[in-house]
Amino acid sequence: MANQETIINLDYPITDGHDNLIEKLTVRRAKVKDIRQMARKKDEGEQEIFLLHLLTGVLPEDLDKLDLCDYEKLGECIKQMKLGKRAKS
């Protein structure tokens, strides 16, 4: 069975609500149930953040702290999943 997770190293680490430093995110592969949950959100931006929350386990308010380049890395990871590929860490 193929690896179901991808590690994304953050160029700009963030701290969560408990002041824990987050230097990397583990992203699991999306399932249909995740897409169904995401679709319940009305706003497209909120959908993306909610999906990232589901796949990483990081709270949306903590994901809001991500630098744009790290957010783009996560977006590329999701894009690769849609293509059936494993994203590069």
C-alpha positions, 0 to 999 in steps of 0.5 A: 500500500502506498504511503498515505501521508506527505510531510510538508516542511514549513519555510516559515514555522507557525505557533499553534494556540498553545504556543507549540512551534509547528515546523512541518505538517503531515498531510494525509490523502483526502477521501470522499468524506473529506470532500463532502464535509468541505462542500458544506462550507459556502465560501471557497476560501473557507472550503480550502482552509477546512479541507487543510484542517481535515487533512492536517489536523491543524485548527483553521485559526492556526492555518491562518498564520501560514506564510503564503509560500507554505500555503502554496506548498499545501495547495500543490500537495492537494493538487498532486493528490487529485492527480493520484500522485504523492506530493514531494515533501 
